[in-house]
Amino acid sequence: MSWEANRWTAKTPAELYHTLGPHGVDELVREFLTTCWRELPAEGRSLALAIKCARAVFDRNMAVWAKIKKPSPEHFFADLQPHKTDHLMRQAMVTCWMMMPRTGGREVKDVRQIVGDIFNRNLAAWQEDEATFTGKKRKSAARKPPAKSTKAAKLKKPPKRKRAR
């Protein structure tokens, strides 16, 4: 482990939050997306192609983390591709893990959910910005529909009934 990595892992989640701020993970996701954009060939570079590239890297790294049963640094960096985009994506995921409170039981699925929400939020912002700067209509292809959970179904309020007069 490098001295820099050791320096960060020695900090508590509260210290990391204080140092990196609430936008720490978001900043890494944005850097990942920026790198996806800039690594595309200048000719033919488009938002659709950048989103496709970003989604492929995101999905590849999420698949590795979906297999983690017992979290450890070895598992966090398993099957890491030698590309800058993969390194930035994985760094965002590890930073998210490290910033999560240790009490109450952190879970890898929570990191996947948090980073996924930040990723999708940034892709939606990209589409909105493209519409602003190019005059094109915004497409909603970047956002995946949220997974349906039983908790969400239970929390749904029943429809209001009309009152009898």
Secondary structure, DSSP 8 states (H G I E B T S, - for coil): --HHHHHHHTS-HHHHHHHH-TTHHHHHHHHHHHHHHHTS-STT--HHHHHHHHHHHHHHHHHHHHT-SS--HHHHTTT--SSHHHHHHHHHHHHHHHHS-STT---HHHHHHHHHHHHHHHHHHHHHHHHHHH-------S-------HHHHHHS---------
